[in-house]
Amino acid sequence: MPDLTAQADPKRWKALIFIALAQLMVVLDATIVNIALPSAQADLGISDGNRQWVITAYALAFGGLLLFGGRISDLWGRKRTFVTGLIGFAAASAIGGAAVNTGMLLGARALQGAFGALLAPAALSLLAVLFTEAQERAKAFGVFGAIAGAGGGFGLILGGLFTEYLNWRWTFFVNIPFAVVAAFGAIATIHEPEGSRNSSKLDIPGVILATLGLVSLVYGFTRAESDGWTAGGTIGLFIAAALLLLVFVIVEKKVKAPLLPLRVVTNRNRGGVYVSLALAAIAMFGLFLFLTYYLQVVRGYSPVKTGLAFLPMIAMMITGSTQIGARLMNRVPARWLMGPGFLLAAVGMTLLTQIDLDTSYAKVVLPGLLLMGLGMGTAFMPAMSLATFGVQARDAGVASAMVNTSQQVGGAIGTALLNTIAASATTDYFKSHMTPGTSQKLLTFKSMVHGYSTAVWWAAGILTLSALVALVFVNANQGQPAGGAQGDGEGEPVDAVPVMAH
């Protein structure tokens, strides 16, 4: 095998700074707007019926176009796709910050999602082709995993600061300096390895089927949250998604240059990572949502104080990713970091089920957040690396897109499923405890807390399932590529992209 270290790009560590900065911007945007949404709604006169579209427009564009964006980066070049995504995201953010009506804001959010779908897979696939030596790859993915895990919490903090001390428009404008710095830095420092592009033609039928199928799936879960799981529109969207994605798989088996080569997802290790990350996203998205509601609505925290309450979790995520995951990734199999990491996070979630009207932050919430942060940081880091480990160079972009797709779909499921569980538990508790003379306001708060607690129990169970999937399906051994010793399918060697010894 050639000396991969000798071929490494001398500017790769500088490039990592700008790749990480772009990833932070994308992950921030997933939560920062949530904090500012009530202020934006009041300022622009957005109706309650249209309010959800500020979140949904982004989710549909991002989730629906991720596979397309991943394949574009393989065909067009990852650096070019990365820079284009940054410029487009900055422009869309400027439009959103300057929005004067509902339509302008929703259009900006959809554009953000579309350019984010170009940017996110390009960023992860750049890491896969720039960092080739085992120890360096571990460090690079440690940084990337920490940002991917902690960025949502930073979004809560920044969202609270901007909303409280400036105004909601800054939750959009803040993306512009991130994007400009990352774009100029990428142009100066990123140099893709020779021969890492895919020269095939774009699979148009695959693009159409995958985009429509994923949009139907994500929107189906959004509708389930607002209209109910048995509503005709919800069921119709799920049926449409199932049929479109089934036809997509059939087409991908037959076309010469598929949008998503099935070898990418049928590989045992990568498939296990995608499923495990999707389940973890279900749990984490729901937890962020309910804990934010609990702190602000029940405990009366300000937006800034709510954001700061998540800061210890962020610190532990960074610690778990860089000091545990990165240091051990080349010494132990990935499943022995992912499985225990997700289980530790589930223990933290279990502590958070004990919340009540007057629960001490220091005694209950803080220990739960610390355990969650340490566990998720430890698990995310090897998961991010293994998701592109051993993949062929021509498939690095679409393999990276699958990481984001699994998390995006998982987040949509988590928001809808856990919201439904919480709402049902809240209603049942209120009805069963309503007696003459009971304070309706006090009972309302108790019912809300009971609903949150019930949903967090479910989230902890789902995170435990994520750990079991990692332990059972992820079996890459040290010194053996994720695709197996013989290759990744179709007669191609897995080290067509330089890989680490796992």
WONORTA-V643081 format. One line per field, one symbol per residue. ss: DSSP state (h for helix, s for strand, l for the rest). phi: phi as a letter, one per 20 degrees, with the letter a starting at -180 (. if undefined). psi: psi as a letter, one per 40 degrees, with the letter a starting at -180 (. if undefined). A space follows every 50 residues. Layout:
# WONORTA-V643081
ss=???
phi=???
psi=???
This chain:
# WONORTA-V643081
ss=lllllllllllhhhhhhhhhhhhhhhhhhhhhhhhhhhhhhhhhlllhhh hlhhhhhhhhhhhhhhhhhhhhhhhhlhhhhhhhhhhhhhhhhhhhhlll lhhhhhhhhhhhhhhhhhhhhhhhhhhhhhlllhhhhhhhhhhhhhhhhh hhhhhhhhhhhhhhhllllhhhhhhhhhhhhhhhhhhhhlllllllllll lllhhhhhhhhhhhhhhhhhhhhhhhhllllhhhhhhhhhhhhhhhhhhh hhhhlllllllhhhhhlhhhhhhhhhhhhhhhhhhhhhhhhhhhhhhhll llhhhhhhhlhhhhhhhhhhhhhhhhhhllllllhhhhhhhhhhhhhhhh hhllllllllhhhhhhhhhhhhhhhhhhhhhhhhhhllllllhhhhhhhh hhhhhhhhhhhhhhhhhhhhhhhhhhhhhhhhhllllllhhhhhhhhhhh hhhhhhhhhhhhhhhhhhhhhhhllllllllllllllllllllhhhllll ll
phi=.fffffefffeffffggffffffffffgffcffgfeggfffffemffffe gfffefgfffffffdffffffgffeeoffffffffffffffffffffegd bfgffffffffgffffffffffffffffeeddegffffffffffffffee gfffffffgffffeddbffffefffffgfffffffffedecfffmeedef ffefgffffffffffffffgfffffedofdfgfffffffffffffffgff fffdffcffcgfffeeggffgffffffffffgffgffgffffgffeeeem ffgffffffegfffgffffffeddgffdgedcggfedfgfffffffffff fffefbfcffffecffgfffffffffffeffffffffdfnffgfdfffff ffffffffffffffffffffffffffffffffdfcgnfffffffffffff ffffffgffffffffgffgffeeecfefncffenfepdolmeffefdgce ee
psi=iigdddeiheeddddddddddddddddddddddddedddddddefhidde ddedddddddddddedddddddddddhddddddddddddddddddddehe idddddddddddddddddddddddddddedhdidddddddddddddddde ddddddddddddddebiddeeddddddddddddddddddhhiiifeihei ihgdddddddddddddddddddddddeideiddddddddddddddddddd ddddidgidghedddehdddddddddddddddddddddddddddddddef iidddddddedddddddddddddddddedediiddedddddddddddddd deeeiadfhhdddddddddddddddddddddddddddeheiideeddddd dddddddddddddddddddddddddddddddeehihehhddddddddddd dddddddddddddddddddddddhfhihehideideaeifehidfdhhii h.
